[in-house]
Amino acid sequence: MPAEPTWSRRQLITGLTGLGIAGAITMFGKWPIVTAARDIFGSPVSSGQIHLYALDYYFVPNYMTWRVGDKMEVIFHNQSPTHWHEWTIGRPHPNMQYFQAFGVLNADGWVHDFWDGVAVTLSDPVGVDNFVPHKAKVTYVGPKGPYQISSGGDFSPTLQPGGTLHLSFTVPDKPGIWHYGCFVQQFIHWRTGMRGVINIVRD
């Protein structure tokens, strides 16, 4: 009968440390590699139906390329079992006057709300905590009640845990880099990494 392997305390600590380092490289070290690959090869254009997942505290995907004039349907899912999450798109605001225990935070969201003047249709609302239409041209499918329409702030659907919402629109002629994120809990979600990038291109 073969002897069972024995592990020394030193081997266990060394092994766990190695796993921790490998995990850190996987989590954090891949971003420069992914960014460099995008710079060289570009990013495939997303069109048609896209699923956007909000988790604690990140988005999947966190980078998309859209083409001006393409018809899109983004199905926004809040996959968190415990947290409310929103999806808002814009260009960052330079005002950093708001103070939190975690440091100075961005007070006002975006200088430019991506959705200003954009025609968007919302459908299949499940677990919508609130929705701020701001200056978008919104069409609601079905009764407005489930959308929990609110005012104030940039265009943003906020979903309860497990919530979903479909957003259908044509990519507007607003080329360049746009950022998206979740500003729930006074921007703490954004600061902890809940953000992404949309590159809008013309043919």
DRENTI-512015 format. One line per field, with one value per residue (C-alpha): x, y, z; residue in three letters. Coordinates in nm, 3 decimals, padded with zeros to 5 digits. Layout:
N
east = c(X,...)
north = c(Y,...)
up = c(Z,...)
aa = c(ALA,...)
***
This chain:
203
east = c(00.000,00.154,00.225,00.005,00.186,00.268,00.281,00.503,00.385,00.652,00.530,00.170,00.258,00.479,00.204,-00.066,00.163,00.228,-00.145,-00.203,00.063,-00.074,-00.423,-00.305,-00.131,-00.445,-00.667,-00.451,-00.161,-00.375,-00.504,-00.184,-00.171,-00.535,-00.486,-00.173,-00.355,-00.641,-00.393,-00.235,-00.531,-00.826,-01.149,-01.429,-01.735,-02.030,-02.363,-02.711,-02.785,-02.537,-02.567,-02.414,-02.367,-02.325,-02.149,-01.984,-01.798,-01.730,-01.900,-01.877,-01.782,-01.587,-01.486,-01.699,-01.663,-01.980,-02.027,-02.224,-02.562,-02.573,-02.892,-02.828,-03.015,-02.835,-02.980,-02.863,-02.851,-02.777,-02.611,-02.540,-02.736,-02.718,-02.641,-02.829,-02.638,-02.689,-02.555,-02.470,-02.254,-02.072,-01.749,-01.600,-01.658,-01.351,-01.527,-01.385,-01.540,-01.746,-01.579,-01.623,-01.437,-01.260,-01.126,-01.233,-01.497,-01.644,-01.948,-02.149,-02.104,-02.053,-01.984,-02.157,-02.434,-02.406,-02.784,-02.869,-03.099,-03.073,-03.391,-03.402,-03.676,-03.699,-03.867,-03.897,-03.831,-03.767,-03.665,-03.605,-03.531,-03.550,-03.485,-03.372,-03.446,-03.266,-03.258,-03.296,-03.598,-03.745,-04.018,-04.155,-04.291,-04.582,-04.705,-04.466,-04.506,-04.246,-03.982,-03.999,-03.928,-03.732,-03.578,-03.236,-02.896,-02.783,-02.963,-02.940,-03.139,-03.077,-03.163,-03.236,-03.045,-03.147,-03.310,-03.295,-03.383,-03.367,-03.247,-03.287,-03.133,-02.930,-02.572,-02.566,-02.305,-02.095,-01.760,-01.474,-01.421,-01.709,-01.700,-01.965,-02.003,-02.213,-02.229,-02.443,-02.355,-02.217,-01.969,-01.813,-01.901,-01.722,-01.414,-01.394,-01.369,-01.725,-01.655,-01.592,-01.515,-01.711,-01.517,-01.758,-01.623,-01.737,-01.687)
north = c(00.000,00.336,00.587,00.896,01.218,01.444,01.820,02.034,02.370,02.537,02.357,02.458,02.826,02.826,02.664,02.905,03.202,03.076,03.038,03.391,03.536,03.342,03.466,03.826,03.800,03.651,03.920,04.228,04.147,04.059,04.415,04.548,04.237,04.277,04.649,04.586,04.319,04.563,04.831,04.588,04.388,04.612,04.494,04.314,04.530,04.428,04.450,04.310,04.163,04.197,04.071,04.306,04.155,04.359,04.173,04.281,04.506,04.472,04.444,04.163,04.269,04.572,04.677,04.701,04.846,04.979,05.110,05.429,05.341,04.980,04.862,04.732,04.552,04.548,04.310,04.443,04.181,04.240,03.915,04.023,03.832,04.122,04.460,04.708,04.811,05.068,05.125,05.476,05.594,05.923,06.112,06.174,06.492,06.677,06.805,06.612,06.806,06.530,06.380,06.027,05.820,05.653,05.983,06.249,06.120,06.241,06.445,06.490,06.183,06.278,06.602,06.447,06.191,05.953,05.910,06.280,06.298,05.923,05.731,05.417,05.159,04.985,04.647,04.339,04.512,04.277,04.414,04.774,04.975,05.303,05.445,05.801,05.894,06.232,06.373,06.046,05.996,05.695,05.459,05.219,04.878,04.792,04.985,05.244,05.129,04.849,05.094,05.298,05.625,05.884,06.224,06.374,06.261,06.108,05.834,05.524,05.209,05.072,04.706,04.514,04.188,03.949,04.225,04.259,04.522,04.532,04.855,04.883,05.172,05.275,05.372,05.753,05.950,06.008,05.848,05.807,05.668,05.658,05.523,05.328,05.251,05.208,05.507,05.339,05.412,05.756,05.633,05.362,05.095,05.298,05.345,04.975,04.888,04.879,05.047,04.981,05.141,05.170,05.266,05.399,05.389,05.502,05.292)
up = c(00.000,-00.104,00.170,00.184,00.101,00.394,00.373,00.587,00.710,00.493,00.179,00.254,00.304,-00.009,-00.213,-00.093,-00.158,-00.512,-00.572,-00.443,-00.675,-00.973,-00.892,-00.866,-01.204,-01.355,-01.205,-01.250,-01.478,-01.777,-01.835,-01.995,-02.214,-02.321,-02.385,-02.594,-02.796,-02.866,-02.975,-03.223,-03.348,-03.267,-03.108,-03.293,-03.352,-03.138,-03.318,-03.280,-02.938,-02.653,-02.297,-02.040,-01.693,-01.375,-01.095,-00.769,-00.870,-01.240,-01.578,-01.833,-02.093,-01.978,-02.331,-02.645,-02.994,-03.160,-03.514,-03.587,-03.739,-03.616,-03.450,-03.100,-02.828,-02.496,-02.240,-01.906,-01.629,-01.263,-01.162,-00.804,-00.541,-00.295,-00.461,-00.676,-00.991,-01.265,-01.617,-01.724,-02.017,-02.064,-02.059,-01.714,-01.519,-01.389,-01.073,-00.777,-00.488,-00.327,-00.019,00.113,00.369,00.075,-00.057,-00.303,-00.543,-00.870,-00.767,-01.084,-01.300,-01.661,-01.844,-02.147,-02.110,-02.406,-02.421,-02.470,-02.773,-02.843,-02.923,-02.708,-02.648,-02.311,-02.281,-02.059,-01.727,-01.436,-01.097,-01.206,-00.891,-01.083,-01.426,-01.504,-01.870,-01.850,-02.209,-02.403,-02.631,-02.454,-02.572,-02.312,-02.408,-02.180,-01.874,-01.734,-01.374,-01.378,-01.508,-01.184,-01.369,-01.168,-01.235,-01.171,-01.292,-01.617,-01.813,-01.596,-01.532,-01.183,-01.130,-00.815,-00.760,-01.038,-01.246,-01.625,-01.883,-02.265,-02.433,-02.813,-03.007,-03.309,-03.230,-03.265,-03.456,-03.144,-03.232,-02.993,-02.647,-02.400,-02.048,-01.863,-01.500,-01.191,-00.957,-00.690,-00.325,-00.404,-00.667,-00.449,-00.708,-00.978,-00.760,-00.681,-01.050,-01.181,-01.514,-01.881,-02.217,-02.541,-02.856,-03.120,-03.475,-03.818,-04.132)
aa = c(MET,PRO,ALA,GLU,PRO,THR,TRP,SER,ARG,ARG,GLN,LEU,ILE,THR,GLY,LEU,THR,GLY,LEU,GLY,ILE,ALA,GLY,ALA,ILE,THR,MET,PHE,GLY,LYS,TRP,PRO,ILE,VAL,THR,ALA,ALA,ARG,ASP,ILE,PHE,GLY,SER,PRO,VAL,SER,SER,GLY,GLN,ILE,HIS,LEU,TYR,ALA,LEU,ASP,TYR,TYR,PHE,VAL,PRO,ASN,TYR,MET,THR,TRP,ARG,VAL,GLY,ASP,LYS,MET,GLU,VAL,ILE,PHE,HIS,ASN,GLN,SER,PRO,THR,HIS,TRP,HIS,GLU,TRP,THR,ILE,GLY,ARG,PRO,HIS,PRO,ASN,MET,GLN,TYR,PHE,GLN,ALA,PHE,GLY,VAL,LEU,ASN,ALA,ASP,GLY,TRP,VAL,HIS,ASP,PHE,TRP,ASP,GLY,VAL,ALA,VAL,THR,LEU,SER,ASP,PRO,VAL,GLY,VAL,ASP,ASN,PHE,VAL,PRO,HIS,LYS,ALA,LYS,VAL,THR,TYR,VAL,GLY,PRO,LYS,GLY,PRO,TYR,GLN,ILE,SER,SER,GLY,GLY,ASP,PHE,SER,PRO,THR,LEU,GLN,PRO,GLY,GLY,THR,LEU,HIS,LEU,SER,PHE,THR,VAL,PRO,ASP,LYS,PRO,GLY,ILE,TRP,HIS,TYR,GLY,CYS,PHE,VAL,GLN,GLN,PHE,ILE,HIS,TRP,ARG,THR,GLY,MET,ARG,GLY,VAL,ILE,ASN,ILE,VAL,ARG,ASP)
***
